[in-house]
Amino acid sequence: MTEIRILSFAAWRGGHYVGLAEVLASLGVLIKGHRWQLIIDWLVCPETEAIIEATANSLVTTRHLIDLFSGDGQLIDGELVGYGDSSSVPEVRIRAFDSGHWDVQTDNPELLEKIIMLYPDAHELPEW
């Protein structure tokens, strides 16, 4: 078993906000089949109510989350808990931190490598 690591990277790149839909889409097949629990602390979005309703008390597919956040939605603070084959053990956690950073916690080495490749500023955090 690989050690759980946490990588953090900037959400703002050259004046462009890398939103949740873009983060999920960039990770591609590594999370394609995952189902997610979304915990929203602060969301700025014209469709806030629809997103809250669609994700409340249920696991949502990666594709559905990308669709929900493909507009102008900005998750300021919140967390996604991703489940692969098992709905009881999370494989990955993605956290929006103050609209400035994305933090990813996982023990999947392929996912960690992909994040480092896509977001070269990614650095390791000692704790969640």
C-alpha positions in Angstrom: 0.0 0.0 0.0 1.3 3.4 -0.9 1.5 6.2 1.6 -1.3 8.8 1.6 0.0 12.1 0.4 -1.6 15.6 0.0 -0.7 17.8 -2.9 -1.8 21.5 -3.1 -1.7 23.7 -6.1 -2.9 27.2 -7.1 -6.4 27.6 -8.4 -5.6 30.8 -10.2 -3.3 30.6 -13.2 -2.5 33.7 -15.2 -5.8 35.4 -14.3 -7.8 32.2 -15.1 -9.6 30.3 -12.3 -9.2 26.6 -12.6 -12.6 25.5 -11.4 -13.9 22.2 -10.1 -15.1 21.0 -13.6 -11.6 21.7 -15.0 -9.8 19.9 -12.2 -12.0 16.8 -12.5 -11.8 16.8 -16.3 -8.0 17.2 -16.2 -7.7 14.0 -14.1 -9.5 12.1 -16.8 -9.7 8.3 -16.7 -8.1 8.1 -13.3 -11.3 9.3 -11.7 -13.8 8.6 -14.5 -15.8 5.9 -12.6 -15.7 7.6 -9.2 -18.7 8.6 -7.3 -18.4 11.7 -5.1 -19.8 13.1 -1.9 -19.8 16.9 -2.2 -19.5 19.0 1.0 -20.2 22.6 0.3 -19.0 25.2 2.8 -19.1 28.2 0.4 -20.2 28.2 -3.2 -20.7 31.2 -5.5 -22.8 30.1 -8.5 -26.0 31.1 -10.3 -27.1 27.4 -9.9 -26.2 27.1 -6.2 -29.6 25.7 -5.3 -29.7 23.2 -8.1 -26.2 22.0 -7.3 -27.0 21.6 -3.6 -30.2 19.7 -4.5 -28.5 17.4 -7.0 -25.7 16.5 -4.6 -27.5 16.3 -1.2 -27.4 13.0 0.5 -26.2 11.1 -2.6 -23.0 10.1 -4.4 -22.6 11.9 -7.7 -20.7 10.6 -10.8 -17.6 12.5 -12.0 -19.4 13.3 -15.3 -22.4 14.8 -13.4 -20.2 16.9 -11.2 -18.4 18.2 -14.3 -21.7 19.1 -15.9 -22.9 20.8 -12.7 -19.8 22.9 -12.4 -19.2 23.6 -16.1 -20.8 27.1 -15.9 -19.7 30.0 -13.7 -19.8 28.1 -10.4 -16.9 28.6 -8.0 -16.5 26.4 -5.1 -14.8 28.7 -2.6 -14.5 26.3 0.3 -15.6 22.7 0.2 -14.6 19.1 -0.2 -15.2 16.2 -2.5 -14.8 12.7 -1.3 -14.3 10.3 -4.1 -15.1 6.6 -4.0 -14.0 4.1 -6.7 -15.1 0.5 -6.5 -15.9 0.6 -2.8 -18.5 3.0 -1.5 -17.2 2.6 2.0 -13.5 3.6 1.6 -12.7 6.9 -0.1 -9.9 6.8 -2.7 -9.4 10.5 -3.1 -10.3 13.8 -1.4 -10.3 17.1 -3.2 -10.6 20.3 -1.2 -11.2 23.8 -2.3 -9.4 26.1 0.1 -10.4 29.8 0.1 -10.8 29.8 -3.7 -7.0 30.0 -3.9 -5.9 26.4 -3.8 -6.9 22.9 -4.6 -5.7 20.2 -2.2 -5.8 16.5 -3.3 -5.3 13.7 -0.8 -4.8 10.2 -2.1 -2.5 7.1 -2.0 -2.9 6.5 -5.8 0.6 7.1 -7.3 -0.8 7.5 -10.8 -3.1 10.3 -9.6 -0.3 12.0 -7.7 2.0 11.8 -10.8 -0.8 13.3 -13.0 -1.3 16.2 -10.6 2.4 17.0 -10.5 2.5 16.8 -14.3 -0.5 19.0 -14.8 0.2 21.5 -12.0 4.0 21.8 -11.6 3.5 24.2 -8.7 1.9 21.4 -6.7 3.6 21.0 -3.3 3.1 18.5 -0.5 1.2 19.4 2.6 2.1 17.7 5.9 -1.6 17.3 6.9 -5.1 17.8 5.8 
